Amino acid sequence: MSNVNSCQISMKRKLEQPPPAAQGENGEPAMAPRALEGFSVHKQLNCLTDKKTVFLHVKKTGEDGEEKDGVVILEKTPFDESSARVLLEDNRRVDSGEVSDFTNDVYCGMSVASGSDHVNSVKATLIFPATEKHILKYTSQERFFFEETAEIYEKHTKQFSIEQASNCQWVHNVLEKKSESERIIFEDADPENGFILMPGMRWDSKDLNNLHVIAIVHRRDLFSLRSLNSSHLPLLRNIQSKCLEAIVAKYGVKRDKVRVFVHYRPTYYHLHVHFTAIGVEGAQVHCERAHMLTDVIENIQLDSEYYSKRTLTFAVAQQDPLMTIIKDLQ
C-alpha cells in the first residue's frame, strides 16, 4: 500500500456527488471534502449482499493526463434508533415513498425509501492510486484450501512472506507518525514489546457492534504467526492486556465481549493483532484464518517452536500471487 491514500468518508447517494467535510474530534476537517470527485466506475469487483457492500474498480485522470486505478468500497451504514425514528416518524420526508410487496392477514411487506440523508448514509473507503494487488484483493475469486507444512514454509513460502513485508510502507508511516497519528487510540513505545493501537480501516469508530481495532507492533522483524516463539510471549501478553484495557477505557466494551486474534495468512506481513466485537462476522473471523491470541500464547508456552513446526491450513484466492508457488508444488 505504498503511496496509497486510504480515507473513509460519509457519502450521500452518488459516487460523483462529493459529501460535506467530515469533522474531527476537535472540529477540524477530518479529511479532504471532495475525495471522490472525478472518479468513474470501470467495473464491479465484488458485491456482498449480506453485508450491503459493493467493491468497485474506479479510474481517475490526473493533471498529467495519466489515467490511474483506484478501489472504492461502498457500505450501507447500519440502522440505529435515531435513523429508524427518522424513517418511521419524520413527517418532513417529502421524497419518501412506500411500495407494497405483499399483504397477508396481519403481515405486510414493503420497500421504503426515505429522503433523509441520515437514513441514506453510505460509508465509502477509497484506495488511490491502487495497484493490481489491491484490485485483486477485492475481486470476487474462487478460493482453495492449502495445507502449508513446516517444510513448505521454510523452503518456499517464507521467502514470499519476506518479500511481501517489503511492501508495508504505509505501516511504517503509521509507526513513524508520518500519517494517521490522529487515529491512534493507545501506544506503548517500547521498541521490543510495544505497539500502536488504532481503528481498522473500514470501521467507522462509532458503531460498537462492529468494533474493529488493530495493534501493530513496533518491531519490524516479525512478519506473521510463523515468526513467533517463546521469546515473543512478553510482547503478546503486553498487547493482550494493554489493548483490552484501552478498549474498555475508550469504548466501554468489556473484555468478555472482545474477540482477539491473529490472521494467518495475514493481509500484510507486519505482525498485527485484531480486536473485534464478539458479534462481528465475515471472512476475517473464519476458523481457517483467525487464530485466537489466547490459544497462540498457550501453544507457544507448550512448545516454543509450535508455529514453525505445525501445518497451517488457509484459503487462497485463485489469482493470489502465492498460487504460483502452490501450483509449482503440485
N, C-alpha and C positions, 0 to 999 in steps of 0.2 A: 504493500500500500504506500510505497514511496511516492512523494509528490502528489498525494491524494488529499483532497479537501472533503472530509466527511462531515456533513452537518445535518441536524434534524430541524425541520421547520414544520409549523402547523399550516397546512394548505387547505384552501376552501375551493371545492368543486373542480376547477380545471387546472391541468398541469401548466397551461400557458398563462394562467391568471396569477400574478405574484401576490403573496399574502402580506399582511401588515407586519411590521417588525416585531419580533418577539422581545420580551423584556427579561433581563437577568434579575437576580435576587436584589440588586441594588438599584434597579430601574434603568440600567444601561441597556442598549441594544444587545441582544444575545447572539445575533448572527446577521449576515447580510440579508436585507429585507426582500431582495429580488433574486434570490439564489437560483430559482428555477426558470427565470426568464431566458428565452432564446433557445430552449431545448425542443427538439422534435422527437416523436416516438419512432424508432426504427422498427422494433418488433417486441412482442411479449416474450419474455424468457420463461416465466412460470406463473401459475395462479393457484393459490391455496384457498379454496373456497371456505374451508372450515376456519381459517384464520382471517378471512376477509382481507387478504393481502395479494397484491399483484406486483410482479417484478418486471421492469421494463428496460430494454436496451435503448438508450437515447443517444442523440447526436447533437452537437453544437458547433457552429463555425466560429472560430476565434477572429480577432482583429487582423491576424496574419493571413486570413483566408483559409486556414487549415481546419478541416473537419475532425473533431475529436469525439471519442466514445465516452459514454457515461452509463451509470446504472442508477435508476430511480426505483425505490421501494415505496409503494403506497399502501397504507394500512388503515382501515377504518378504526377510529378510536372507540373504545368500549363505552357503553352507556354508564352513567352514574345517575343518582337521584335527581340532580338538578336538570340534566338534559332530558330525562324521562318526563319530568314535570313540564318542561317547555313543549315537548311533543304532544302531551295529552291535555294540557290546561291553558296554554297561551292562546288567547283569542285574537292576537295580533298577527297570526300566521296567514298573511294574505296569499302566500304562494303554496300553502299546504293543500294536500288532497288525499283522498282515500279511494282505493279501487278494490271492490269486493272480490274475493277469490271464491268463497263459498259461504253458505249459511245453512245450518242444520241444527234444529232444536235450539239449545242454548249456546251452540258453538258458531262462531263466525270468524273466518279468516280473511285478511285484507292486506293490501300493500299500502303503506302510509308514507307520504312524502311531506317533509317539513321545509318551510322557507327559512328556518333558523340556521344561521351559520354555526352556532354552537352544536346543534344536533348533527349537522353535516360535516363536522370537522374530520379531516384526514391527516394522519401523520405521514410525513414524507422524509425519506432518507436519501441523500444524494451522494454518490461516489463519482468524483470527476477530477481529473481525467481517469478513466477506468481502463485497466489493462485487460488482455484476453483472459487472464486468470480470474479477475473479478467477474467478468461476463459468464464464464463457465461455472463459477461458484453458484450463481443464482439461476442458471439454466436448468430446466427440468431434464433429468437424465436417468437412464436405467442404472440401478445400483447392484453391486455384487458383494457378497461377504468374502473376506480374505483372512486366512489364518496366518498371522505373521509369527513364525517361530523365532527363538533367540538367534539361531544361526542365520536365518534370512535377514534379520535386522542387522546383525554385525557385518555381514558380507555385502548386503545390497541396500537396504532402506535407511541405514544410519547415515550414510553419506548424503542421501536425498534430504534428510531432515536438517543436516548441517548446511546444505546449500539453501534450503528454504529459509533458514534462520537469518541468512544474509539479506532477506527481503523485508526486514522488520523495522525499517527506518521510522515509521510512524510510532512504533512502540518506544523507540529511543527518544523521539521528540517528546513523548509524554513523560518519560523518566527524567529527562533533562529540563523539563518545564518550558520547552520551546512552544508547545501547543497544549490546549485543553487543560491548562493549570487551574482554571476556574471551576472545573468539574470534579476536582479531587475531593473525595469525601474524607479520607484519612491517609496519612503517610507515616510509615516507620522508615526513617532514613538510614538505618543500619545497612552497610554495604553487603553483609553476608546474609542476614536474616530479615532484611527489610523489604518493603513493598509499597506500592501505591494502590489505593482502593478507589475505584471510580465507577460511575454507572455504565452499563453496557450500552453500545451504540444505539440500539433500537428501543431501549426503554425510555419512556417519557419522564422518568424521575417523579412521577405523581401517583400513578395507579399502583398501589402496593400489592394488589393481587397479581400483578405481573412483574414484581420486583426482580431486577437482574443487575447485580453489581459484580465487578471483576477485580481481583487482586493480581497485580502484575509485579513480579519480583524484580528487585534491582539487579540481581546477578544476571550476567549475560552468557554464562556457560551452561545453563540448564535449558534444554530445548523442549523436553516433553517428559511424560511419565517414565520413559525408558532411562532418563538421566538420573533418576533418584535412587539413593541408597541411604544407609543409616546416618551418614554424616549430614544429611539434609533434614533429619527429624526436627531439630530446633526451628528451622525455617518453617516447616509445615505446621508445627504446633503454634508458632507465633502467628502465622496467617489465620489459622482457625480461631484462636482465642480473641485476638485483637479485632479481626474483621467482624465477628459476631457481636462483640461489644459495640463497635462503631455503628453497626446496623440497628441495634437496639436504641442507641443514643440518638441517631439521626432520624430513623423512621418509626421507631416504636414497635418493630416487628421482633417478636421473641425468638430465641434460638431454636425452639422446637417447631417453628414454622418456616425454617430456612433450610433449603437443600444445598449442600456444599459438595462440589465435585470437580474433578479434573477430566478433561476430554482426552481420549486417545482414539484416533489421531486428532490432534488439535487443528484449529483453523489456521493458526500462525505458530511458528516454532520458537516461542519465547515463553518459558513456563508461566502459567497464569492459572488462577483458581476461580471458579464460578460460584456465585451465591444467588440462588433464586428463591422466590416464594414457593412453598410446597405445592401450590395449585398450578404452577406453570407446567404446560405440556408442550409436546412437539419433539422434533428430531434431536434437539440439543440435550434432552434428558433420556433418550433411548438407552436401553441397558447395554447395547454393544458399543456405546460411545462414552457414557458418563460413568466415571469411577468415583464412588463416594470417598471424600477425603478421609473420613474415619477409617474406612477399610484400607485405604492406601497406607496410612500410618501404621495400622496394626500388621499389615502384610510385611512391611519393611522391618517392623520390630521382630517378626518371626524369622525373617531372612533378609539380611542387608542387601543382597543382590536379587531380590524377588523379581523386580521388573526388568532386570537384564537377562533373566533366565526363562521366564514363562512365555507361553504363546499368547498373543493378544489378538483377538478377533475384532474386526471392524468392517464397516461398509465402505466401498469405494465406488465413486461415480464413474460411468463409462469413459468420460473424457478427462478424468483426473490424470495429471502427469505421472502419478505413481503407477497407473495402469501399464505404462510402457515397461516398467521393471517387472511387474507381475506377469505380463504376457511372456517375457523372456524366461521366466522361471517355469512356465508350463510346458 
